[in-house]
Amino acid sequence: MSDEHSVSAVGASDLDRDLIPARMLNEFVYCPRLAYLEWVQGEFEDSADTIEGRHQHRRVDVAGPLLPEPDEVPEGEAPPVIHARSVMLSAQDPGIIARMDLVEAEGRDATPVDYKHGKKPDRPEGVWDPDLIQIAAQALVLRANGYRCERGIVYYVGSRDRVEVPITDPLLDRVRQVTTALRQAASRAAPPAPLDDSPKCAGCSLVGICLPDETRALSPELTVVKPQDEEVRRLYPILPDALPVYVEEQGASVAKQGECLVVRVGGEKAAEVPLMQMSQLAIFGNVQVTTQAVHELCIRGIPICYLSTAGRFYGIAQGFGSRNVVLRRAQFRRADDEAFCLALARRIVVAKIRNQRTLLRRNAEGVPDETLRRLDELADEASRASSRDSLLGIEGIAARTYFEQFARMLRPRDPADRFAFHFEGRNRRPPLDPVNAMLSLCYSLLAKDCGVVTAAVGFDPCLGFFHTVHHGRQSLALDLMEEFRPILADSTVITAVNNGEIRPSDFVRASRAVTLKSEARKRLITAYERRLDQVIAHPVFGYKVSYRKVLEVQARLLGRFLLGEISEFPAILPR
């Protein structure tokens, strides 16, 4: 990430001192919300266009001859023409900094040349408005440093057009106005509203972070709380481009080799995974990761998740992660508001109980009507709970009611296996039967994924609203995962048993504790990942999407809720 991705502090005085990158002025004219997300919240996401754009910039990104100081150029002589690449200069008034792709200098006369990924627009100026502001900002910076600059050049790589832009006083005044407007927007706690049904959103690399249609659909000031079908566009991929990589072979090593990670077992290559296809590296037990691999994963923002041999989630190692200080400040501020915490906790528990009821109604044979009615009643009671303690009590009663009927959903293909998968209730640390061993592993995997996604969004995963702060516990990740426990973790276990993917012979019993054998653990992890990749109709927005993306969208919507952009944190309640 270049210096122009620097993140502004939140305080108004700090914002006044910060120099605004000229590229951010371009972004602000294109979309004020995009500029805020990138500059203030530090968000960035690559797309095919941004990657190709960097490739097209590779020549001008390498510094060439130095731009001479204006005072060093003698007047009256015929100075040489210098092509200086990757030149960074700043102007204290109006407070901007620019990294110029190329400066063509002849004595004190300097002309900035800005390379753009696309094609020349079919409009009288021959330049897109955001590009016009950016090249004018570069000219302003050159003038502030003693150079004469009467024109700028925008070079559109896609059409190989070199467009000359006259630098006029009205154009420089526009640069100052945009700078002031961006600084004012950056001083606010929440980003500007998303664009309304704009075609710009479809090509934006940050659309999965911004969630323009989803935010507008849930904003009390922009539209209704419950959108109608086809009102919300799915502008991000159904499935993410990058997926988790699991290494659980004891004694294995993971090393960097070129653009890939290589897994070796006993010195022999067992697997090779391109880094660009990885979202996280999950390692179980005694697996070594080389320093070079750790460095590369940190640089790329790919977390390393550590689990015990049996699958207990220990923690995450990662680089700096999200720089969204604005969101973390809102999180800490809201966490001190007891009324807010209770309201959000009620919503979490209600969603969990309703999803438990849905899973029983869908999958259990002969579940008593009284059980379903009781879960309905408990969900209603949870929505009116007056304290966190009473809410915990209601959640406990609902969990006991649900797990009393859980065995009705287990129907192994071989009737002889029913006894082995006999289930009387939830137990853990250690799990005492095969079903609890599978549930514990799936809950660990889900906690891992929720921890990864909350950290990626910009939260502190350890500060929750329902689960209290506890040493070493990812309380916010546990908050996020509650509504997903039945529909992702429990559902995985039910499917693995009923499809015969896991058999009674796949377990080891020692001192009453029951654990999965290595090969069975791999199959259960595969079943869990397959469940995350299942495509559904989003319960709130109606478009098709995978559960894996639903997890991320929920975490981002929680951020929008904390920042006051949306009035309601929607629950994921499959029918």
Disulfide bonds with the S-S distance in Angstrom:
none
